[in-house]
């Protein structure tokens, strides 16, 4: 079992016995990945069962590739909040912003599917000024969705310089 799957399963089991802070307060996980290496070990129906058993009312999911997010969303559209990660596979966290095909991939997926945001993506400092990242920021603006940036303060400032109305997690 990969570390991420083990952590997801352990988190779900631990949360089963945790009383809610308030009965009327929803439990939302804002950062879940269901990437290509998890599907066989934890099929979508079992993953959704684990999330529901943990008491989640919503789960923000982004995956490498996006197919993982789409699998979970198809299984439980009432629970899964789809977020578009600009990676085709693991290992692209440091290179995606240099790949000129990423902008078209993100645009195509946004036109085809429903998303609440773009991310989680990794970008630091002046790399936000690269054409691929600029296009992602523009696409988020065009679609009225948030950006989930795993970044430093300089990168976030640069995102806001490109779009002062951006919503950035």
JOJO-V812259 format. One record per residue. BURIAL is # if it has 24 or more other C-alpha atoms within 12 Angstrom, else .. D_LAST is the distance of its C-alpha to the last C-alpha in Angstrom with 1 decimal. Layout:
BEGIN
BURIAL,D_LAST + BURIAL,D_LAST
END
This chain:
BEGIN
.,29.4 + .,26.4 + .,24.4 + .,21.2 + #,23.5 + .,25.2 + .,22.1 + #,21.1 + #,24.7 + .,25.0 + #,21.9 + #,23.3 + .,26.7 + .,25.7 + #,23.8 + .,26.9 + .,28.8 + .,26.1 + .,26.9 + .,24.2 + .,23.2 + .,24.6 + .,26.3 + .,24.4 + .,20.9 + .,19.1 + #,17.8 + .,14.6 + #,13.3 + #,9.7 + #,10.4 + #,13.9 + #,15.7 + #,19.1 + #,20.4 + #,24.0 + .,25.5 + #,24.7 + #,26.4 + .,30.0 + .,29.4 + #,27.4 + .,28.2 + #,25.9 + .,28.1 + .,28.1 + #,24.4 + #,24.0 + .,26.8 + #,25.1 + #,21.9 + #,24.1 + .,26.3 + #,23.5 + #,23.1 + #,19.7 + #,19.5 + #,16.4 + #,14.9 + #,11.9 + #,13.8 + #,13.5 + #,16.7 + #,18.9 + #,20.7 + #,19.2 + #,22.4 + #,21.2 + #,18.5 + #,21.3 + #,23.8 + #,21.8 + #,20.9 + .,24.6 + .,25.6 + #,23.6 + .,21.9 + .,21.9 + #,19.7 + #,17.6 + #,14.5 + #,14.7 + #,11.9 + #,13.6 + #,13.5 + #,15.5 + #,17.9 + #,21.3 + .,22.0 + .,21.0 + .,21.6 + .,20.0 + #,17.0 + .,18.9 + #,20.8 + #,18.9 + #,18.4 + .,22.2 + .,23.2 + .,24.3 + .,24.4 + #,20.7 + #,20.2 + .,23.0 + #,21.8 + #,18.4 + #,20.3 + .,22.9 + #,20.6 + #,18.8 + .,22.3 + .,23.5 + .,21.0 + #,18.6 + #,14.8 + #,11.9 + #,9.6 + #,10.1 + #,9.1 + #,8.8 + #,10.6 + #,12.1 + #,13.0 + #,14.4 + .,16.2 + .,18.4 + #,17.7 + #,15.2 + #,18.5 + #,20.0 + .,21.0 + #,19.1 + #,15.6 + #,16.9 + #,17.8 + #,14.6 + #,12.9 + #,16.1 + #,16.0 + #,12.6 + #,14.3 + .,17.5 + #,16.3 + .,14.1 + #,11.1 + #,7.3 + #,6.2 + #,4.6 + #,6.1 + #,8.3 + #,9.8 + .,11.9 + .,11.8 + .,14.3 + #,12.2 + #,9.4 + #,12.5 + #,14.1 + #,11.5 + #,12.0 + .,15.7 + #,15.8 + #,14.2 + .,14.1 + .,12.9 + #,9.8 + #,6.8 + #,3.8 + #,0.0
END
